[in-house]
Amino acid sequence: MLELSLAAHPKGYELNKTELCQSLLVHPYAVRHYELFRQTDKAGHLFIAFLESIPMAGVVISVIERIIVIATQLSKNHLYSTNSTNQIFLSNAIKRKKGKALTVFVETKGSNSNSTTEDSSEVPLTNGELSIVNKQEENGLLLPNSQLNTPILLSEAFSLPAHTTVELKMIKNLKKAIFEHKLVEKTEDASEIAKELTRPLRTIAENVKFSVTSAAEQGVFRPTMEDAHFHLSLPDGELLGVFDGHGENGQVAHYVSERVQKLFVERKSDSEDMIEVFKNLFKDIHQEVITKKIDCINGKLVGGSTAVVCYVCRKTLKTVVATLGDSEVWHFRQRKALIKATPLSCVRKWSSKKDFKRINTYCQQHLGRLTLSRDLKSISLKGAGTLQPSRSIGDRQFCSDQAFPLVSQEPIVSMIQLQQGDRLIVACDGVWNFLTKQMNQLIETVIQHTWDNEQMNIAQEIANLALSQHNDYDNDNVSVISLSID
């Protein structure tokens, strides 16, 4: 019964005034059990949700459930506590006072076995906060670990941390990506998917292995290869990037790739706001590109590049995706033998609302200088030429008017909470333009086929599939990076 209680739910058994008044009709406990069923796949939650949704009788069943849980907790001396953010249920905890110290014994399941280990601590209470110190079981003996002298707050050890304001903004962008790719018809459904994919891990990820493969192929009908990509393994995580260049053999794409690798760690150490980190990073590199003198046409870099950069934290598996233009990141997760695909990038083109508004305002101020193609895929500027991406780094001929640059360097930053078994695919539009509408084929012929096959280069398989879809009229260069968490 304890495992099927609402203690794991953020709101637990508490009812606010509105829920209390509506409890006879709305059945909030039934709703919470259903949410837990979707999170844990435990059929017991679904059964209880059904019982508690029965008109009138459901209220009685809810009360009976609460009484049983309280009685079970008291009979086993279980500790049930709350904090301001989450309700915490310590499944097998014993609370004992010893003078001015508080000792907490917690039984936790071992990650590699079915045995339990007893963690304990005895530390003075400070400002009413309860702290614990972990101990590890080795050969039947309790031995202190390397962090014995570093207490861990109980709320940090057992509760799900709340999202920061910046993370909530990134989750909002994840919802946009899901809705804009038309995976769902309602924004509420997109919110549910985003909520499930951004739920923090209960424990710190340990012994995580990242498997990365990459592939880059020049399009059969393309004269040059203008893309660039990289994978950089950092002490605290993995950094991936794909840059789709245009103009002068991809000079800008390669330059941006090199600069991101050199500057990211420095910028990340200066700020914890990942949105600002990527905004400033792309903005500064753009300024370098349009002003730096190197050996090329007129002493300046010519052309531009879109960008998609992905950072995976090794400790928490929180993943941040910064998208500038039309390259994308997709996430794949296997659940009950089915593989589900989710877009993590908000693609921006000239047909996008803000980008269209930007050039529309420019057209009103500079009549006759700028034209937009009928298919809304490109713009033409007198004296500058034609450009497809609405957001990119470089393209200085379209940014000559500093007061009103046509091309934006503002990325859309989203996040996701990865877990072991997940896979990320980072690729340029030369892949997604041909495979997004054939996602089922991609999953069946490549993703599923290579899911447990470490010998196969999944990135190369995806690149080959994309190239097979190209033709004389519609083709592109292809760059792909695959990251798997084992």
One Martini backbone bead per residue (centre of mass of N, CA, C, O) as a GRO file, in nm:
protein
  486
    1MET     BB    1   0.057   0.063  -0.019
    2LEU     BB    2   0.295   0.262  -0.002
    3GLU     BB    3   0.371   0.247  -0.311
    4LEU     BB    4   0.053   0.359  -0.370
    5SER     BB    5   0.084   0.622  -0.264
    6LEU     BB    6   0.087   0.992  -0.253
    7ALA     BB    7   0.384   1.064  -0.155
    8ALA     BB    8   0.514   1.099  -0.455
    9HIS     BB    9   0.342   1.341  -0.474
   10PRO     BB   10   0.371   1.678  -0.462
   11LYS     BB   11   0.066   1.700  -0.308
   12GLY     BB   12  -0.046   1.454  -0.208
   13TYR     BB   13  -0.305   1.491   0.049
   14GLU     BB   14  -0.343   1.772  -0.011
   15LEU     BB   15  -0.591   2.041   0.024
   16ASN     BB   16  -0.731   2.290  -0.101
   17LYS     BB   17  -1.006   2.478  -0.096
   18THR     BB   18  -1.103   2.406  -0.378
   19GLU     BB   19  -1.068   2.097  -0.362
   20LEU     BB   20  -1.250   2.057  -0.114
   21CYS     BB   21  -1.515   2.166  -0.249
   22GLN     BB   22  -1.470   1.958  -0.515
   23SER     BB   23  -1.427   1.653  -0.418
   24LEU     BB   24  -1.708   1.521  -0.502
   25LEU     BB   25  -1.638   1.573  -0.826
   26VAL     BB   26  -1.314   1.576  -0.901
   27HIS     BB   27  -1.105   1.390  -0.764
   28PRO     BB   28  -0.788   1.452  -0.690
   29TYR     BB   29  -0.671   1.172  -0.614
   30ALA     BB   30  -0.729   1.036  -0.886
   31VAL     BB   31  -0.555   1.224  -1.057
   32ARG     BB   32  -0.284   1.159  -0.909
   33HIS     BB   33  -0.282   0.859  -0.969
   34TYR     BB   34  -0.274   0.892  -1.276
   35GLU     BB   35  -0.004   1.043  -1.286
   36LEU     BB   36   0.158   0.809  -1.155
   37PHE     BB   37   0.100   0.602  -1.372
   38ARG     BB   38   0.248   0.761  -1.602
   39GLN     BB   39   0.528   0.755  -1.449
   40THR     BB   40   0.538   0.424  -1.340
   41ASP     BB   41   0.332   0.194  -1.456
   42LYS     BB   42   0.134   0.137  -1.219
   43ALA     BB   43  -0.167  -0.024  -1.200
   44GLY     BB   44  -0.260   0.055  -0.912
   45HIS     BB   45  -0.315   0.355  -0.973
   46LEU     BB   46  -0.541   0.307  -1.179
   47PHE     BB   47  -0.732   0.155  -0.987
   48ILE     BB   48  -0.760   0.376  -0.773
   49ALA     BB   49  -0.861   0.594  -0.964
   50PHE     BB   50  -1.122   0.447  -1.032
   51LEU     BB   51  -1.241   0.426  -0.746
   52GLU     BB   52  -1.212   0.748  -0.679
   53SER     BB   53  -1.416   0.825  -0.932
   54ILE     BB   54  -1.653   0.744  -0.784
   55PRO     BB   55  -1.932   0.860  -0.699
   56MET     BB   56  -1.887   0.941  -0.362
   57ALA     BB   57  -1.728   0.674  -0.301
   58GLY     BB   58  -1.444   0.799  -0.355
   59VAL     BB   59  -1.418   0.951  -0.086
   60VAL     BB   60  -1.416   0.705   0.097
   61ILE     BB   61  -1.169   0.566  -0.035
   62SER     BB   62  -0.970   0.795   0.026
   63VAL     BB   63  -0.991   0.778   0.332
   64ILE     BB   64  -0.906   0.483   0.360
   65GLU     BB   65  -0.627   0.515   0.237
   66ARG     BB   66  -0.518   0.717   0.444
   67ILE     BB   67  -0.552   0.538   0.695
   68ILE     BB   68  -0.369   0.305   0.602
   69VAL     BB   69  -0.109   0.470   0.572
   70ILE     BB   70  -0.091   0.579   0.860
   71ALA     BB   71  -0.093   0.304   1.001
   72THR     BB   72   0.160   0.193   0.863
   73GLN     BB   73   0.355   0.410   0.955
   74LEU     BB   74   0.318   0.374   1.264
   75SER     BB   75   0.386   0.062   1.278
   76LYS     BB   76   0.691   0.143   1.135
   77ASN     BB   77   0.806   0.428   1.197
   78HIS     BB   78   0.750   0.633   0.988
   79LEU     BB   79   0.854   0.902   0.783
   80TYR     BB   80   0.670   1.214   0.742
   81SER     BB   81   0.749   1.484   0.524
   82THR     BB   82   0.790   1.841   0.460
   83ASN     BB   83   0.815   2.096   0.219
   84SER     BB   84   0.777   2.371   0.012
   85THR     BB   85   0.781   2.179  -0.253
   86ASN     BB   86   0.778   1.883  -0.126
   87GLN     BB   87   0.677   1.563  -0.064
   88ILE     BB   88   0.824   1.334   0.169
   89PHE     BB   89   0.895   0.979   0.138
   90LEU     BB   90   1.035   0.758   0.370
   91SER     BB   91   1.006   0.429   0.334
   92ASN     BB   92   1.266   0.354   0.558
   93ALA     BB   93   1.235   0.533   0.845
   94ILE     BB   94   1.418   0.643   1.145
   95LYS     BB   95   1.352   0.845   1.426
   96ARG     BB   96   1.619   0.985   1.632
   97LYS     BB   97   1.707   1.106   1.946
   98LYS     BB   98   2.033   1.273   2.048
   99GLY     BB   99   1.998   1.529   2.190
  100LYS     BB  100   2.123   1.757   1.945
  101ALA     BB  101   2.077   1.515   1.767
  102LEU     BB  102   1.999   1.357   1.443
  103THR     BB  103   1.898   1.036   1.343
  104VAL     BB  104   1.912   0.872   1.017
  105PHE     BB  105   1.757   0.586   0.877
  106VAL     BB  106   1.818   0.444   0.547
  107GLU     BB  107   1.666   0.248   0.302
  108THR     BB  108   1.836   0.145   0.003
  109LYS     BB  109   1.857   0.062  -0.312
  110GLY     BB  110   2.061  -0.091  -0.501
  111SER     BB  111   2.180  -0.045  -0.828
  112ASN     BB  112   2.310  -0.368  -0.862
  113SER     BB  113   2.088  -0.472  -0.654
  114ASN     BB  114   1.853  -0.611  -0.403
  115SER     BB  115   1.989  -0.491  -0.185
  116THR     BB  116   2.030  -0.329   0.121
  117THR     BB  117   2.121  -0.011   0.256
  118GLU     BB  118   2.252   0.158   0.540
  119ASP     BB  119   2.193   0.485   0.617
  120SER     BB  120   2.378   0.732   0.812
  121SER     BB  121   2.347   0.981   1.084
  122GLU     BB  122   2.525   1.237   1.301
  123VAL     BB  123   2.409   1.565   1.340
  124PRO     BB  124   2.376   1.875   1.395
  125LEU     BB  125   2.145   2.115   1.430
  126THR     BB  126   2.065   2.381   1.185
  127ASN     BB  127   1.812   2.584   1.165
  128GLY     BB  128   1.621   2.317   1.141
  129GLU     BB  129   1.807   2.132   0.979
  130LEU     BB  130   1.832   1.830   0.803
  131SER     BB  131   2.101   1.599   0.806
  132ILE     BB  132   2.315   1.384   0.606
  133VAL     BB  133   2.530   1.087   0.591
  134ASN     BB  134   2.679   0.879   0.398
  135LYS     BB  135   2.682   0.518   0.359
  136GLN     BB  136   2.855   0.219   0.279
  137GLU     BB  137   2.827  -0.111   0.167
  138GLU     BB  138   3.091  -0.354   0.255
  139ASN     BB  139   3.087  -0.669   0.325
  140GLY     BB  140   2.862  -0.592   0.560
  141LEU     BB  141   2.992  -0.309   0.604
  142LEU     BB  142   3.009   0.008   0.741
  143LEU     BB  143   3.130   0.272   0.531
  144PRO     BB  144   3.265   0.558   0.481
  145ASN     BB  145   3.275   0.798   0.267
  146SER     BB  146   3.428   1.068   0.105
  147GLN     BB  147   3.160   1.247   0.231
  148LEU     BB  148   3.138   1.243   0.548
  149ASN     BB  149   3.199   1.573   0.596
  150THR     BB  150   2.939   1.611   0.389
  151PRO     BB  151   2.652   1.723   0.421
  152ILE     BB  152   2.312   1.639   0.332
  153LEU     BB  153   2.030   1.750   0.252
  154LEU     BB  154   1.731   1.607   0.272
  155SER     BB  155   1.599   1.755   0.029
  156GLU     BB  156   1.831   1.665  -0.169
  157ALA     BB  157   1.813   1.347  -0.124
  158PHE     BB  158   1.463   1.305  -0.152
  159SER     BB  159   1.390   1.529  -0.344
  160LEU     BB  160   1.253   1.708  -0.597
  161PRO     BB  161   1.373   1.948  -0.768
  162ALA     BB  162   1.318   2.253  -0.854
  163HIS     BB  163   1.268   2.465  -1.095
  164THR     BB  164   1.396   2.714  -1.244
  165THR     BB  165   1.335   2.991  -1.419
  166VAL     BB  166   1.510   2.912  -1.661
  167GLU     BB  167   1.397   2.622  -1.696
  168LEU     BB  168   1.106   2.711  -1.754
  169LYS     BB  169   1.176   2.849  -2.020
  170MET     BB  170   1.291   2.593  -2.159
  171ILE     BB  171   1.030   2.427  -2.133
  172LYS     BB  172   0.858   2.614  -2.304
  173ASN     BB  173   1.028   2.557  -2.564
  174LEU     BB  174   0.964   2.258  -2.573
  175LYS     BB  175   0.663   2.290  -2.620
  176LYS     BB  176   0.691   2.437  -2.885
  177ALA     BB  177   0.834   2.215  -3.042
  178ILE     BB  178   0.610   2.004  -3.017
  179PHE     BB  179   0.378   2.176  -3.142
  180GLU     BB  180   0.518   2.273  -3.415
  181HIS     BB  181   0.553   1.957  -3.508
  182LYS     BB  182   0.267   1.820  -3.467
  183LEU     BB  183   0.238   1.592  -3.234
  184VAL     BB  184   0.008   1.781  -3.142
  185GLU     BB  185  -0.309   1.963  -3.100
  186LYS     BB  186  -0.240   2.047  -2.803
  187THR     BB  187  -0.084   2.230  -2.559
  188GLU     BB  188  -0.148   2.039  -2.323
  189ASP     BB  189  -0.001   1.793  -2.444
  190ALA     BB  190   0.278   1.927  -2.458
  191SER     BB  191   0.302   1.970  -2.153
  192GLU     BB  192   0.299   1.672  -2.071
  193ILE     BB  193   0.553   1.587  -2.224
  194ALA     BB  194   0.747   1.796  -2.097
  195LYS     BB  195   0.706   1.705  -1.805
  196GLU     BB  196   0.815   1.415  -1.844
  197LEU     BB  197   1.105   1.513  -1.979
  198THR     BB  198   1.174   1.713  -1.699
  199ARG     BB  199   1.206   1.515  -1.480
  200PRO     BB  200   1.389   1.471  -1.226
  201LEU     BB  201   1.618   1.304  -1.079
  202ARG     BB  202   1.656   1.129  -0.775
  203THR     BB  203   1.950   1.075  -0.870
  204ILE     BB  204   2.268   1.050  -0.924
  205ALA     BB  205   2.457   0.992  -1.184
  206GLU     BB  206   2.612   0.672  -1.245
  207ASN     BB  207   2.808   0.515  -1.461
  208VAL     BB  208   2.809   0.681  -1.722
  209LYS     BB  209   2.772   0.616  -2.076
  210PHE     BB  210   2.900   0.759  -2.372
  211SER     BB  211   2.781   0.731  -2.711
  212VAL     BB  212   2.956   0.843  -3.009
  213THR     BB  213   2.847   0.941  -3.335
  214SER     BB  214   2.946   1.025  -3.682
  215ALA     BB  215   2.844   1.218  -3.985
  216ALA     BB  216   2.964   1.321  -4.324
  217GLU     BB  217   2.796   1.434  -4.631
  218GLN     BB  218   2.806   1.496  -4.954
  219GLY     BB  219   2.609   1.592  -5.177
  220VAL     BB  220   2.560   1.476  -5.489
  221PHE     BB  221   2.446   1.785  -5.587
  222ARG     BB  222   2.703   1.908  -5.448
  223PRO     BB  223   3.000   2.096  -5.479
  224THR     BB  224   3.008   2.135  -5.157
  225MET     BB  225   3.122   2.128  -4.816
  226GLU     BB  226   2.958   2.335  -4.546
  227ASP     BB  227   2.987   2.171  -4.300
  228ALA     BB  228   2.991   2.131  -3.933
  229HIS     BB  229   3.137   1.935  -3.654
  230PHE     BB  230   3.113   1.823  -3.298
  231HIS     BB  231   3.289   1.651  -3.018
  232LEU     BB  232   3.302   1.729  -2.660
  233SER     BB  233   3.477   1.617  -2.381
  234LEU     BB  234   3.399   1.695  -2.058
  235PRO     BB  235   3.424   1.680  -1.718
  236ASP     BB  236   3.085   1.760  -1.696
  237GLY     BB  237   3.046   1.670  -2.013
  238GLU     BB  238   2.866   1.708  -2.325
  239LEU     BB  239   2.957   1.844  -2.654
  240LEU     BB  240   2.744   1.947  -2.927
  241GLY     BB  241   2.777   2.022  -3.296
  242VAL     BB  242   2.592   2.187  -3.566
  243PHE     BB  243   2.692   2.337  -3.894
  244ASP     BB  244   2.521   2.519  -4.149
  245GLY     BB  245   2.659   2.623  -4.427
  246HIS     BB  246   2.702   2.933  -4.640
  247GLY     BB  247   2.946   2.990  -4.826
  248GLU     BB  248   3.267   2.947  -4.891
  249ASN     BB  249   3.299   2.636  -4.797
  250GLY     BB  250   3.230   2.682  -4.484
  251GLN     BB  251   3.396   2.887  -4.306
  252VAL     BB  252   3.198   2.969  -4.081
  253ALA     BB  253   3.130   2.692  -3.966
  254HIS     BB  254   3.424   2.626  -3.874
  255TYR     BB  255   3.466   2.872  -3.696
  256VAL     BB  256   3.230   2.832  -3.501
  257SER     BB  257   3.311   2.553  -3.399
  258GLU     BB  258   3.579   2.642  -3.268
  259ARG     BB  259   3.466   2.868  -3.078
  260VAL     BB  260   3.271   2.705  -2.908
  261GLN     BB  261   3.485   2.514  -2.785
  262LYS     BB  262   3.651   2.756  -2.646
  263LEU     BB  263   3.402   2.934  -2.500
  264PHE     BB  264   3.194   2.771  -2.332
  265VAL     BB  265   3.329   2.717  -2.058
  266GLU     BB  266   3.374   3.013  -1.986
  267ARG     BB  267   3.071   3.103  -1.997
  268LYS     BB  268   2.960   2.891  -1.796
  269SER     BB  269   3.134   2.994  -1.547
  270ASP     BB  270   2.992   3.290  -1.542
  271SER     BB  271   2.705   3.127  -1.578
  272GLU     BB  272   2.381   2.966  -1.501
  273ASP     BB  273   2.251   3.097  -1.754
  274MET     BB  274   2.195   2.929  -2.045
  275ILE     BB  275   2.061   3.140  -2.219
  276GLU     BB  276   2.282   3.360  -2.193
  277VAL     BB  277   2.520   3.195  -2.281
  278PHE     BB  278   2.421   3.148  -2.580
  279LYS     BB  279   2.359   3.433  -2.664
  280ASN     BB  280   2.648   3.549  -2.617
  281LEU     BB  281   2.803   3.348  -2.783
  282PHE     BB  282   2.673   3.404  -3.064
  283LYS     BB  283   2.711   3.710  -3.067
  284ASP     BB  284   3.025   3.717  -3.045
  285ILE     BB  285   3.087   3.539  -3.291
  286HIS     BB  286   2.949   3.721  -3.495
  287GLN     BB  287   3.136   3.965  -3.455
  288GLU     BB  288   3.387   3.818  -3.547
  289VAL     BB  289   3.296   3.741  -3.835
  290ILE     BB  290   3.228   4.050  -3.938
  291THR     BB  291   3.542   4.158  -3.846
  292LYS     BB  292   3.738   3.949  -3.921
  293LYS     BB  293   4.067   3.914  -4.049
  294ILE     BB  294   4.111   3.713  -4.334
  295ASP     BB  295   4.182   3.483  -4.592
  296CYS     BB  296   3.959   3.647  -4.798
  297ILE     BB  297   3.714   3.813  -4.910
  298ASN     BB  298   3.800   4.132  -4.839
  299GLY     BB  299   3.907   4.026  -4.548
  300LYS     BB  300   3.642   3.848  -4.510
  301LEU     BB  301   3.391   3.675  -4.405
  302VAL     BB  302   3.185   3.457  -4.595
  303GLY     BB  303   2.880   3.412  -4.494
  304GLY     BB  304   2.719   3.137  -4.308
  305SER     BB  305   2.549   2.994  -4.003
  306THR     BB  306   2.405   2.760  -3.849
  307ALA     BB  307   2.287   2.629  -3.515
  308VAL     BB  308   2.350   2.337  -3.293
  309VAL     BB  309   2.365   2.302  -2.935
  310CYS     BB  310   2.472   2.040  -2.699
  311TYR     BB  311   2.431   1.990  -2.338
  312VAL     BB  312   2.556   1.732  -2.113
  313CYS     BB  313   2.521   1.646  -1.793
  314ARG     BB  314   2.683   1.408  -1.607
  315LYS     BB  315   2.535   1.424  -1.323
  316THR     BB  316   2.211   1.492  -1.423
  317LEU     BB  317   2.131   1.487  -1.745
  318LYS     BB  318   2.101   1.761  -1.822
  319THR     BB  319   1.969   1.920  -2.125
  320VAL     BB  320   2.091   2.161  -2.360
  321VAL     BB  321   1.932   2.348  -2.634
  322ALA     BB  322   2.067   2.536  -2.911
  323THR     BB  323   1.877   2.717  -3.162
  324LEU     BB  324   1.991   2.831  -3.499
  325GLY     BB  325   1.744   2.781  -3.708
  326ASP     BB  326   1.728   2.443  -3.892
  327SER     BB  327   1.861   2.285  -3.693
  328GLU     BB  328   1.850   1.966  -3.497
  329VAL     BB  329   1.696   1.798  -3.209
  330TRP     BB  330   1.642   1.455  -3.117
  331HIS     BB  331   1.444   1.234  -2.914
  332PHE     BB  332   1.497   0.896  -2.777
  333ARG     BB  333   1.258   0.653  -2.632
  334GLN     BB  334   1.214   0.357  -2.457
  335ARG     BB  335   0.872   0.207  -2.427
  336LYS     BB  336   0.745  -0.081  -2.434
  337ALA     BB  337   0.902  -0.141  -2.720
  338LEU     BB  338   0.882   0.165  -2.775
  339ILE     BB  339   0.970   0.440  -2.988
  340LYS     BB  340   1.014   0.778  -2.902
  341ALA     BB  341   0.975   1.099  -3.058
  342THR     BB  342   1.141   1.425  -2.985
  343PRO     BB  343   1.150   1.756  -3.018
  344LEU     BB  344   1.399   2.024  -2.916
  345SER     BB  345   1.350   2.222  -3.160
  346CYS     BB  346   1.315   2.556  -3.275
  347VAL     BB  347   1.225   2.641  -3.581
  348ARG     BB  348   1.362   2.908  -3.796
  349LYS     BB  349   1.198   3.110  -4.036
  350TRP     BB  350   1.047   3.336  -4.245
  351SER     BB  351   0.758   3.217  -4.153
  352SER     BB  352   0.801   3.312  -3.889
  353LYS     BB  353   0.666   3.543  -3.700
  354LYS     BB  354   0.913   3.724  -3.610
  355ASP     BB  355   1.069   3.715  -3.883
  356PHE     BB  356   0.846   3.834  -4.059
  357LYS     BB  357   0.814   4.099  -3.902
  358ARG     BB  358   1.101   4.204  -3.948
  359ILE     BB  359   1.086   4.223  -4.268
  360ASN     BB  360   0.827   4.390  -4.287
  361THR     BB  361   0.942   4.642  -4.152
  362TYR     BB  362   1.170   4.683  -4.356
  363CYS     BB  363   0.992   4.718  -4.611
  364GLN     BB  364   0.848   4.980  -4.509
  365GLN     BB  365   1.131   5.145  -4.492
  366HIS     BB  366   1.245   4.974  -4.770
  367LEU     BB  367   1.145   5.018  -5.061
  368GLY     BB  368   1.255   4.763  -5.294
  369ARG     BB  369   1.500   4.601  -5.145
  370LEU     BB  370   1.297   4.371  -5.044
  371THR     BB  371   1.235   4.016  -5.096
  372LEU     BB  372   0.988   3.754  -5.085
  373SER     BB  373   0.925   3.454  -5.133
  374ARG     BB  374   0.644   3.271  -5.195
  375ASP     BB  375   0.748   3.024  -4.996
  376LEU     BB  376   0.915   3.164  -4.752
  377LYS     BB  377   1.244   3.069  -4.783
  378SER     BB  378   1.342   3.359  -4.896
  379ILE     BB  379   1.566   3.635  -4.952
  380SER     BB  380   1.608   3.959  -5.124
  381LEU     BB  381   1.893   4.181  -5.154
  382LYS     BB  382   2.016   4.455  -5.257
  383GLY     BB  383   2.360   4.381  -5.299
  384ALA     BB  384   2.349   4.069  -5.144
  385GLY     BB  385   2.117   3.869  -5.220
  386THR     BB  386   2.049   3.539  -5.109
  387LEU     BB  387   1.847   3.403  -4.824
  388GLN     BB  388   1.733   3.152  -4.603
  389PRO     BB  389   1.814   3.209  -4.325
  390SER     BB  390   1.689   3.390  -4.035
  391ARG     BB  391   1.914   3.240  -3.856
  392SER     BB  392   2.254   3.350  -3.799
  393ILE     BB  393   2.600   3.338  -3.855
  394GLY     BB  394   2.673   3.621  -4.017
  395ASP     BB  395   2.587   3.766  -4.300
  396ARG     BB  396   2.686   4.075  -4.328
  397GLN     BB  397   2.514   4.186  -4.576
  398PHE     BB  398   2.247   4.157  -4.368
  399CYS     BB  399   2.410   4.352  -4.126
  400SER     BB  400   2.482   4.653  -4.206
  401ASP     BB  401   2.234   4.736  -4.036
  402GLN     BB  402   2.264   4.786  -3.704
  403ALA     BB  403   1.966   4.887  -3.641
  404PHE     BB  404   1.859   4.656  -3.880
  405PRO     BB  405   1.891   4.345  -3.877
  406LEU     BB  406   1.780   4.070  -4.056
  407VAL     BB  407   1.956   3.881  -3.889
  408SER     BB  408   1.947   3.649  -3.630
  409GLN     BB  409   2.127   3.548  -3.303
  410GLU     BB  410   1.879   3.414  -3.154
  411PRO     BB  411   1.833   3.159  -2.959
  412ILE     BB  412   1.661   2.857  -2.881
  413VAL     BB  413   1.615   2.736  -2.548
  414SER     BB  414   1.628   2.405  -2.427
  415MET     BB  415   1.508   2.114  -2.231
  416ILE     BB  416   1.619   1.792  -2.081
  417GLN     BB  417   1.568   1.476  -1.916
  418LEU     BB  418   1.775   1.236  -1.898
  419GLN     BB  419   1.829   0.878  -1.947
  420GLN     BB  420   1.892   0.572  -1.944
  421GLY     BB  421   1.873   0.484  -2.302
  422ASP     BB  422   1.902   0.730  -2.445
  423ARG     BB  423   1.867   0.944  -2.751
  424LEU     BB  424   2.057   1.161  -2.964
  425ILE     BB  425   1.989   1.377  -3.255
  426VAL     BB  426   2.219   1.563  -3.449
  427ALA     BB  427   2.112   1.787  -3.719
  428CYS     BB  428   2.059   1.892  -4.021
  429ASP     BB  429   1.838   1.977  -4.278
  430GLY     BB  430   1.944   1.740  -4.464
  431VAL     BB  431   1.775   1.546  -4.277
  432TRP     BB  432   1.492   1.664  -4.167
  433ASN     BB  433   1.357   1.736  -4.445
  434PHE     BB  434   1.339   1.405  -4.508
  435LEU     BB  435   1.255   1.262  -4.203
  436THR     BB  436   1.025   1.388  -4.034
  437LYS     BB  437   0.782   1.267  -4.218
  438GLN     BB  438   0.958   0.972  -4.165
  439MET     BB  439   0.985   0.868  -3.864
  440ASN     BB  440   0.893   0.572  -3.873
  441GLN     BB  441   1.116   0.483  -4.068
  442LEU     BB  442   1.355   0.564  -3.894
  443ILE     BB  443   1.287   0.382  -3.654
  444GLU     BB  444   1.260   0.103  -3.805
  445THR     BB  445   1.541   0.112  -3.988
  446VAL     BB  446   1.739   0.239  -3.750
  447ILE     BB  447   1.690   0.280  -3.446
  448GLN     BB  448   1.593  -0.011  -3.376
  449HIS     BB  449   1.829  -0.164  -3.521
  450THR     BB  450   2.059   0.008  -3.328
  451TRP     BB  451   1.998   0.013  -3.021
  452ASP     BB  452   2.178  -0.271  -2.934
  453ASN     BB  453   2.408  -0.191  -3.156
  454GLU     BB  454   2.742  -0.103  -3.112
  455GLN     BB  455   2.864  -0.158  -3.410
  456MET     BB  456   2.686   0.062  -3.513
  457ASN     BB  457   2.651   0.357  -3.713
  458ILE     BB  458   2.393   0.561  -3.673
  459ALA     BB  459   2.478   0.818  -3.821
  460GLN     BB  460   2.535   0.681  -4.094
  461GLU     BB  461   2.254   0.560  -4.135
  462ILE     BB  462   2.106   0.832  -4.144
  463ALA     BB  463   2.262   0.957  -4.376
  464ASN     BB  464   2.187   0.742  -4.587
  465LEU     BB  465   1.881   0.783  -4.571
  466ALA     BB  466   1.879   1.080  -4.657
  467LEU     BB  467   2.028   1.048  -4.932
  468SER     BB  468   1.802   0.857  -5.055
  469GLN     BB  469   1.594   1.119  -5.072
  470HIS     BB  470   1.740   1.252  -5.284
  471ASN     BB  471   1.745   1.499  -5.557
  472ASP     BB  472   1.771   1.725  -5.810
  473TYR     BB  473   1.567   1.936  -5.644
  474ASP     BB  474   1.629   1.788  -5.354
  475ASN     BB  475   1.916   1.889  -5.164
  476ASP     BB  476   2.204   1.805  -4.943
  477ASN     BB  477   2.389   1.820  -4.685
  478VAL     BB  478   2.534   1.592  -4.426
  479SER     BB  479   2.487   1.601  -4.058
  480VAL     BB  480   2.572   1.371  -3.779
  481ILE     BB  481   2.478   1.309  -3.429
  482SER     BB  482   2.521   1.049  -3.181
  483LEU     BB  483   2.372   0.998  -2.848
  484SER     BB  484   2.433   0.758  -2.591
  485ILE     BB  485   2.293   0.612  -2.288
  486ASP     BB  486   2.436   0.343  -2.079
   0.00000   0.00000   0.00000
